[in-house]
Amino acid sequence: MPSATNPEPGVVALAGEIDLHKSPHVKETLEPIIAKKTPLVVIDLGAVTYIDSSGLALLIEALQRIQSYGGKLALCSIADSVRTIFDIARLDQIFRIFPDKSAALAG
Protein backbone atom coordinates (compact mmCIF):
# COMPACT_ATOMS: atom_id res chain seq x y z
CA MET A 1 0.00 0.00 0.00
CA PRO A 2 1.64 3.25 -1.02
CA SER A 3 1.52 6.17 1.27
CA ALA A 4 1.79 9.88 0.68
CA THR A 5 2.96 12.23 3.38
CA ASN A 6 3.26 15.99 3.39
CA PRO A 7 5.54 16.82 6.36
CA GLU A 8 6.56 20.24 5.07
CA PRO A 9 4.82 22.74 2.78
CA GLY A 10 5.17 21.89 -0.89
CA VAL A 11 6.93 18.57 -0.25
CA VAL A 12 5.17 15.26 -0.81
CA ALA A 13 6.93 11.99 -0.02
CA LEU A 14 5.46 9.00 -1.84
CA ALA A 15 6.05 5.36 -0.98
CA GLY A 16 5.19 1.94 -2.38
CA GLU A 17 3.75 1.24 -5.81
CA ILE A 18 2.09 4.09 -7.69
CA ASP A 19 -0.33 2.29 -9.99
CA LEU A 20 -3.90 2.53 -11.30
CA HIS A 21 -5.35 1.71 -7.88
CA LYS A 22 -3.13 4.08 -5.89
CA SER A 23 -2.92 7.07 -8.26
CA PRO A 24 -6.24 8.57 -7.06
CA HIS A 25 -4.89 8.69 -3.49
CA VAL A 26 -1.74 10.46 -4.68
CA LYS A 27 -3.87 12.91 -6.67
CA GLU A 28 -5.90 13.68 -3.52
CA THR A 29 -2.66 14.42 -1.67
CA LEU A 30 -1.40 16.76 -4.40
CA GLU A 31 -4.72 18.55 -4.94
CA PRO A 32 -4.60 21.00 -1.98
CA ILE A 33 -0.96 21.85 -2.71
CA ILE A 34 -1.76 22.67 -6.34
CA ALA A 35 -4.95 24.51 -5.37
CA LYS A 36 -2.89 26.80 -3.10
CA LYS A 37 -0.64 27.56 -6.09
CA THR A 38 2.45 26.51 -4.16
CA PRO A 39 5.43 28.06 -6.03
CA LEU A 40 7.64 24.96 -5.71
CA VAL A 41 6.26 21.46 -5.34
CA VAL A 42 8.78 18.71 -4.56
CA ILE A 43 7.75 15.08 -4.92
CA ASP A 44 10.12 12.73 -3.12
CA LEU A 45 10.02 9.36 -4.87
CA GLY A 46 12.73 7.77 -2.71
CA ALA A 47 10.46 5.09 -1.26
CA VAL A 48 8.54 4.39 -4.49
CA THR A 49 9.27 0.88 -5.74
CA TYR A 50 7.20 0.96 -8.94
CA ILE A 51 5.25 3.44 -11.05
CA ASP A 52 3.00 2.57 -13.98
CA SER A 53 1.56 4.66 -16.80
CA SER A 54 -1.29 5.96 -14.63
CA GLY A 55 1.24 7.18 -12.07
CA LEU A 56 3.29 8.84 -14.80
CA ALA A 57 0.14 10.44 -16.23
CA LEU A 58 -0.70 11.78 -12.77
CA LEU A 59 2.75 13.38 -12.47
CA ILE A 60 2.50 14.88 -15.98
CA GLU A 61 -0.92 16.34 -15.16
CA ALA A 62 0.44 17.78 -11.90
CA LEU A 63 3.38 19.29 -13.80
CA GLN A 64 1.05 20.93 -16.34
CA ARG A 65 -1.24 22.33 -13.65
CA ILE A 66 1.67 23.69 -11.61
CA GLN A 67 3.29 25.26 -14.67
CA SER A 68 -0.05 26.84 -15.64
CA TYR A 69 0.12 29.15 -12.60
CA GLY A 70 3.86 29.74 -12.95
CA GLY A 71 4.99 27.22 -10.35
CA LYS A 72 7.70 24.59 -10.57
CA LEU A 73 7.61 20.84 -9.94
CA ALA A 74 10.71 18.92 -8.92
CA LEU A 75 11.14 15.19 -8.44
CA CYS A 76 13.84 13.80 -6.19
CA SER A 77 15.45 10.68 -4.77
CA ILE A 78 14.22 8.37 -7.53
CA ALA A 79 15.35 4.76 -7.10
CA ASP A 80 17.26 3.32 -10.06
CA SER A 81 14.47 0.87 -10.91
CA VAL A 82 11.92 3.69 -11.11
CA ARG A 83 14.37 6.09 -12.80
CA THR A 84 14.71 3.58 -15.65
CA ILE A 85 10.96 3.96 -16.35
CA PHE A 86 11.39 7.75 -16.57
CA ASP A 87 14.39 7.36 -18.87
CA ILE A 88 12.66 4.90 -21.22
CA ALA A 89 9.62 7.17 -21.46
CA ARG A 90 11.98 10.14 -21.99
CA LEU A 91 10.33 11.88 -19.06
CA ASP A 92 13.77 12.66 -17.66
CA GLN A 93 13.77 15.43 -20.29
CA ILE A 94 10.43 16.85 -19.12
CA PHE A 95 10.73 16.71 -15.34
CA ARG A 96 13.32 18.46 -13.20
CA ILE A 97 14.91 15.54 -11.36
CA PHE A 98 17.24 16.02 -8.39
CA PRO A 99 19.35 13.52 -6.42
CA ASP A 100 17.80 14.46 -3.05
CA LYS A 101 15.23 16.71 -1.38
CA SER A 102 17.67 19.44 -0.35
CA ALA A 103 18.91 19.78 -3.94
CA ALA A 104 15.32 19.91 -5.19
CA LEU A 105 14.39 22.63 -2.69
CA ALA A 106 17.48 24.63 -3.65
CA GLY A 107 17.05 23.94 -7.38
C-alpha positions, 0 to 999 in steps of 0.5 A: 500500500503506497503512502503519501505524506506531506511533512513540510509545505510543498513537499510530498513523499510517496512510498510503495507502488504508484499504480492505477489503484493508488494514483487517485490517493496520490492525486488527492494528496497533491490537490490541496498543494496545487490549489494553493498555487504553491510556487515549488512542489517537490515530490520525493520518490525515494520510497517508491518501488514501482510506477505505472503509466497511470502514475506517470500520467498523474505526475504529468498532469500535476506538472502541467497544472503547476506550470499553468500558474507559474509554479515549478515541480521537482522530483527527487530521490528516484530509485534506479528501478523507477528512474529507468521507467522515466528514462525509457519514457523520456520523461527525464527530459520533461521533469526536473529531477534532483538527487535528493530533497535538499537539492530539489528545494534549492534547485 
